[in-house]
């Protein structure tokens, strides 16, 4: 599988940013995932509009970031798992 480059991720983020109603503004949403498979980072948009960078192990209100793939991130809170995917 081809690996996304930073430029590909920037293009995708730009497309999402200009798409009407691409994001649910009242929920936590993944707006970008960048980096290599061994060094991924993501940007989360919180319901209050704040953008926060996260890496595996980061704690959020929804749980701890367990993993990041090219298109999603998984949060763990106790026994619960929540996967958030990039829009589109």
C-alpha positions, -999 to +999 in steps of 0.1 A: +000+000+000+013+034-009+023+056+020+008+091+023+033+119+021+030+152+040+019+168+008-008+142+003-020+148+039-020+186+033-041+182+002-066+159+019-069+183+049-074+212+024-102+193+007-119+185+040-115+221+051-134+235+021-161+208+019-195+220+031-207+201+063-177+177+063-173+180+100-197+176+128-190+207+148-206+194+180-184+163+183-147+155+186-134+150+150-102+140+135-091+167+110-056+154+100-033+125+104+003+130+093+037+112+096+052+079+090+037+046+104+062+048+132+058+085+140+022+095+133+005+126+148-031+137+145-051+169+149-084+167+168-111+194+166-129+195+200-166+204+203-156+238+216-136+245+184-102+240+199-077+221+178-053+198+197-024+178+184-022+141+197+002+112+194-002+076+207-004+077+245-019+112+246-048+116+270-080+133+259-115+138+274-126+108+254-097+085+264-061+077+257-049+076+221-041+039+215-032+039+178-031+060+147-035+047+111-035+065+078-072+072+082-083+068+118-073+070+155-084+047+183-091+059+218-093+037+249-112+046+281-112+017+305-128-012+286-143+010+259-127+016+225-137+044+202-124+048+166-126+082+149-120+083+112-111+112+089-141+127+072-147+118+035 
